[in-house]
Amino acid sequence: MSKSEKREIAERTIREMGLQDSLDTRIGEWGRKGLSSGQKRRVSICIELLKRPKLLFLDEPTSGLDSAASYFVMNRIVKLAREYGMTVISSIHQPISEVFQLLHNLCLLSSGRMIYFGPSSLANEFFAVNGFPCPALQNPADHYLKMINTDFDEDIEWGAGDKFTAEEIINLLIRSYVSSNTCDQMKTLVSEIRKREGGPVEKKESQANLFTQCQILTKRSFINMFRDLGYYWLRLAIYVGLGFGLGSVFYNVGSSYSSIHERGSLLMFVASLLTIMAIGGFPSFVEDLKVFRRERLNGHYGAAAFVIGNTISSTPFLLLISAIPGAITYFLAGLHQGNLEFSYFTLVLFSCMMLVESLMMIVASIMPNFLLGLIVGAGVQGLMMLSGGFFQLPNDLPKIFWKYPMYYVAFHKYAYQGLYKNEFEGRRFDSDRIGGALTVDGETVLREIWQVEMGYSKWVDLGVLFGMVVVYRVIFFVVVKVGEKIGSVRDFGLSSLEPEEH
């Protein structure tokens, strides 16, 4: 299908839902007004109608719409169902009489119990036969809901001053329906459908390949990140402020012996406390996951395309908030001069940012609650910081848990050691030893003061950090897939436990 054909289908669907006047209006977000709640609901319906599915589920499509809009929307859906041979199953609360007349079949439920299931035109006769006819000039839907509503413990007066509780009316209607001809006809119809052998199945339209899905999702995610001030732009402003703060506190630290600990403290802050602020994007991660789960259930794309698209789209922003604040801090503090050293510093900061974001994505997929997610994410990073080798040097860490395995699992170990090697290798500092050498070389500082593992280069530490980024993203993908499987099994189990009517 060409791009022009896709655009034509999209614009036609927008017109069908009466949104042509809002064609160039953004959906909206916090702090920025966009579409109304009713218009947003119609946009959701448009998205589902784009593929003209054979079976369409709608959950309260008229909620938030006025009476006129709800009628036009439902009327358009009915026409599309006839035109494209769709079956539409919709839950709807208190439809106006015009909307109720559009329904072909009606299923009334109360606390999970089926009161009536059959043609909507026969529902009034069913209630009338049982002594609860719909009064003249009253909306049948309002009457039916009034009869079976159990939320309010009030008796219902009916007929010649008789009073009935809602439970009594419901039990009466259930018994009547089970013994009615309508129930027998529906059971017969369901039995015939079950006995039918699989006929020729319409060929399913080919779904976009993984590359196309990733391309589209990357573009959409990038636009959302660019427009959402709270996603990256606010964090960039805060990071710039912190960069100036760090640069002023550690301004031109020099090469004295005391500068060794100052440089170490600065690098620790950059690798730990600066990157931990990436948890500020957690609310945006949760919203992205909500959209993904809804679209995944509709079969639009898979978890792999979502993870890849999110990773690619976030990369430019993370590079930006790593390079600009990093440059401010690096040059104000007078760290190791050189383009290669600064590039390494930026890459380590970038990899730490990606690791924290990946960690928070994993947390968001497990517990989407904002408060709990932030607490868990900050707690996990706090444990990693404690075992990273700064607050307690590697050789002094308790062997159980803190050294094995936390010290080797925490990305802070590789960030600290990589930044230390980048900063101290090839440099000399003033010595504090009386009567000894006047200066001490950086390699000695690394071995004796910071207890850095000198058996491999700083590039190995950077490689490990980027390898951990890949591992974290794979874990995120696995968690999402497992969540899908668990949700499917739970839904299947609940449906299999529903009792059959006899």
N, C-alpha and C positions, 0 to 999 in steps of 0.2 A: 504494500500500500504506500503510495507516494505521500510526501509531506503535505501537499495541498489537499489531498483527500482526507487525511487525518484532521487537518484544521477545519475542513468543512463539516465533518462529523461532530467535532467538538463544538463548533459555533451553532450547529443545528440543535444539539442537545441543550446548549445554554438557552437558546430561544424557546425551546419546548418547556423549560422550567421557568420562563418569565424573567430571566436574569440578563437580558440583552442590554438593559440600561446600566448594569453594573459590570460590563464586560472588562473595563479597564480599572476596576477597583480592586485593591488588595484585600486579601482575606482579613487582615488585621491581627494585632497582637497586643500584649500589655503595653500601655502608654501610647498606642497608636490605634485610632478608631478605624475600622474597616467595614465589612459587611455586618448586617444585623444577625441575630441568632437564627431567625427564620431563613434568611438568605444563605447562611452557612449550611443549614440543614438541606436546602435545595441543592447547594453545590455538592454535598455528599451524595445525594440521589443522582446528580448528573454523572459523577464519577462511576457509579455502578451501572448507569445506563449506556455508557460509552461502548461497551462490548456487546450490547444487546443480548444479555444472557438468557438462556432458556428458563432458568429458575432464579427468581429475584426475591430475596428476603429484605423486608423493610421494617425497622424497629421504630415505631411511632413517627412516621414521616410527616405528620401534620402538627406535631408539638412545636410551639413557638410561632405558628402561623395563624393569621386571622382567618375568619370563616371563609372569606372570598378566596384567599390564597390557598387554603387547604382544599377547597373544592376544585380549583383550577389545576392544582398539582395532581390530585388523585384522578381527576378526569383525564389529564394528559397521560398519566401512567396506564390507565385502563385502555386508552386508545393505542398506546404503544404496545401493550400486551396483545391486543388483537392484531395489530399490524405485523408484529414480529413473532407471534406465536409464543409469547412468554407466559409463564405461570408466576403469579405474584402472590407471595404470602406475607401479610403485614399484620403487625400488632398495632392496634389503634385505640386510643382512649377518647371517649365521648365525641364521636364524629357527628357533625351536623347532619340533618336529615338528607340533604342533597348528596353528601358523601356516602351515607349509609345505603342509599339507593343504588350506588355504583357497585356495591359488593355483590358478588355472585353467590358465594358461600360464606357461612358465618360459624365461628366456633366461640362459644362463651365459656370462660373459665372462671372459677372462684376457688382461691386457695389451692390451685393445682387440680381441682376436680372439674371434669367436663360436664357442663350443664346442657349444652345443646351443640350439635354439629350437623349441619345440613344446609340446604338452600336458605338464603337470607329471607326470601319471599315467604317461606313457610314458618318463620320464627314467630311471627305474631299469632298465627293460628295455634302454634304449640302452647304459647303462654295463655291464650284465650281458653283453650280446652281445659287447662289446669286451673282456671278461675282467676287469671291475672291478665285480662286483655289490656292492650295499650289504649289509653284514653284518646278520644278524638283530638286532633290538632296538637298532639304531643310527639316529640321525636322518639321513634321506637328505640333507638340506641340508649337514650336517657332512661327510658322506662325499664329496659332490660337490666341495665347496670344498677338501677335503684333496687330492683328486686333481689339481686344476688350479691349486693355489697355487704361485707361482714366487718368493715372497719369501724362502724359505729353501732354500739349496743343499744339500738332503739327498735321498738316494735313497729311494724308496718300495718296501718289500718287499711282494710280493704273490704269492699262489698258493703254489707249491712252492718257496719261498725265492728266487724271482726278484726282481731289483731293477730298478727303472725310475727314470729321472730325471723330474721334472715336465714338462720340455720334451718328452721322448719320449712321455709319456702324452698331452699336449695335442696334439701333431702327429698321433698315432694317432686320437684322438677327432675331430679336425677332418676328417681324411680320411674317417673312417667316416661322420660326419654328412653330409658333402657328397654321398655316394653312397647315403644312406638314403632310405627311403620318406617318412619324416617331413619331411625337407628338401624333397623333391619336392612334397609336399602343401602345405607352407608357401609355396613359390614359386608354386604354382598359385593358392593363395588370394590372395597379394599381387597377382599378375597380374590376377586377376578384379576385385579392388578397384580397381586402376588403370584398368581398361577401363570401369568403370561411369560412365555419364553422371550429371551432377549431378541428383539427384532433388529433390523438394520439400524445401527447407530450413526447419527450424523457425524461426519468427520469433524473432529475438533480443530478449530483454527490454531495454526502453529503459533506458539508463544515466542516472543522476542528472545534471541539468544543471550547468553550471559554477558557478552561484550556490550550489546545494545542496552541491556538492563543497567549495567554498571555505568555506562555513559550517561544515560538519562538521570539515574539517581545521583550521580556525582554532580551534574549540572544543577539539579533541583536543590540538593543539599548545600552546594556552594552558595546559591542565591539566598537560601534561608539564613545561612550563617552570616552572609554579608549584610542582610537587612536587619537581623536581630542584634540590637545594640548590646544586649546582655550576654550574647554568646561569646564573642571575642573582643569587640571594640572596648567595652568597659574594662575588661581584664587588661587590655593593652595599655589603657590610660593608667590603671593602677600599677602595672609593672613599670611603666615609665617613671611614675612617681617614686616607686621603690628603688629603681635604678639610680635616680638622682640622690635618694637617701643613702643608699649604700656607697655611692661614689663620694658623697660628702663626708660620711663617717670614716671611710677608709681612704681618704684623699691622699694620693701620692705616698703610699706606705713606705717607699724607699727600700733600702737593702740592709737595714740594721738587723741585729739578731731578733729583736722583738717583732720585726715585720714578718718573720717566719710564722708565728702564731696568728698574726693579723691576717696574713694571706690565707692561712688554713681556715680561719673562722669565716672569712668572706666567701671562700669557695664552698664551704659547708652550707652557708645560708643560701647561696645560689642554687645548689643542687638539691636542697631539701625544702627550706621554708618558702623559697620563691616558687618552686614547682608545685608545692602542695596546694597553692591557691587555684590550681586547675580544677579543684573540686567545685569551684564556683559555677562551672558549666553543667553540673549534675541535673538541675531542673530541665535544661534544654535536652540533655540526653534522655530523660524520662519521656518527654514529649515526643522525641523522635521515635522512641521504642513503641509508644502508643500508636503512632501512625503506621509504623512497620507492621505491628501485629494485626491491625485491622486490614491492611492491604495484603498481608501474607495470607490471611484466612480467605481472602477473595481470590487468591491465586495469581496476583499480579506479578510477583517476583519472589525470589527465594532469599534465604538468610545470607548466602554467599555474596550476592549482588549488593545487599544492604551493607554488609561489613566492608566490602571493597570500596563502595561508593562513599561511605562515611570517612574511611581512612584517607582516600585521595583528596576529597573536598576539604578536609580539615588541615591537610599538610601545609598549604600556603599560609594559612592564618597562624599556625603554630611556628612556622619559620619566621614570620613577621614579629610575633611577640617574643621570640627568642633572640632575634638579631638586634632589634632596636634597643630594648632595655639592656641586653647583654653588652652592646657596644658602649652605652652610657656608663655602665658600671665598670667595664674592663678598662677603658681609657682614663676615666677619672681616678680610679684607684692606682693606675700605673702598673698594671700586671705585665707579665712577660711580653715584651714587644716583639712583633712579627706577625705577618699575615697568616702564616700557617698556624701559629699558636692561637691567634684570635679565632680563626675558622674552626679549630678543634674545640675551643671553648664554646662557641655557638652551637656546634653539632651535639656536644654533650648536653647542653641545656635543652636543645630541641628534642633529643631522644628522651630525656627525663620528662618533658612535657607530654610527649606521646605516651609514655609509659603510665603516667598518672591518669591521663584521659582514658586509656585502655582499661586501667584498673577500675575507674569509675563507671565505665560502660558495663563491665562485668557485674559490678555491684548493682547498677540500675536494672540489669536484666534479672537479677535474683530478687531484689527488694525495691520496687518502684516507689516506695514511700520516701518523700523528700527528706524528712527529718532523720529517719532511720538510715537512709542511704548515706547522708552526709556524715553521720556519726560513725558508721562502720568504715566508710572510706578513709576518714581522718584517723580513726583508730588503727587501721591496718598500716597506713603510712607512718604513723607514730612508732609502731613496733619496728618497722624497717629502719627508721632513722636511728633508733636506739642501738640497733645491731650493726649499723653501717661502718663503725670503726672510728668515729670522731669523738663522741661523748665518752666512750671507753675504748682505748686502743685495742686492736685485734687480739694481741697476746694476753690482754687482761680480761677479755670477755669470758663469762662463765661458759664452760664447755657445753653444758646441757641447754638445749633450746637456742640460746643466744649465739653461740659459735656454730653449733651444728643443730639445725640447718640454717637458721635465720641469717647469719652473716653471709652465707653463700647464695641465699635465695634473694635477699634484698638487693634491689638495683642500686641502692645508695653506695654499697661497697665499690662497685665498678665506676660509679660516677666520681666518688671521692678520689679513688686511686688514679683514675685517668686525669682528672683535673690537677692533682698534686704533681704527677709526672710532667704534665704539660707546663706547669708553672715553675717547678724547681729544677728540672733537668737542664744542665748546661749553664747554670748560674752559680754565683758565689755570694755569700752573705757574711756580714761581720760575725766574728766568733765571740763568745762570752767566756772563753777559757783564759784564765790569767796565766801568762808565761807560755802559752801555747801558740798555735798558728793564729794569725790575725784574721783569717777568713775560713769559712767552711763551705765546701762544695755542696751543690743541691742534691747529689746522689746520697751523700752522707746524711743530709737532712731527711731524705725520704726513708732511708733504712732505719735510722736511730730515733728520730722524733716522731714520724708518722707511721712507722712500721709497714711501709708499702712493700708489696711483693714485687721484687725487681727482676724476676725471671722472664718477664715478657714485656713488650712495649705498650705504650699508651693506646696504640691503635687496636690492640686486642681488647682492651677495656671498652673502647667505643664499639667494636664489633659485637661484644657480648651485650651491650645495651640495646643495639638495634636488633639483635637476635631475640632478646627478651620482648621487644615490641611485637615481633612476629608471633612469639609464643602467646603473649597476652591477647592478641587479636584472634588467634586460633582458639584460645580458651573461651573468649567471648562468643565466637561462632558456635562452639560446641554447646555452651550454656543455652544459647538461643534455640538451637536444634533440640536439645533435651527438653527445654521448656515447651516446645511445640508438641513433642511426643507425649509428655506427661499430660498436657492439656487435652490432646486427642483421646488418650486412654481414659481420662477422667470423664470427658463428655460421653464417650461410648458406654462407660460403666453406669453412668447416671441414666442414660436412655434405656439400657438393658434392664434396669431395675424398675422401670415404670410398669405397673400392673396393666394387663389387658382387660378389656371389657368382656363380660360374659353374659 
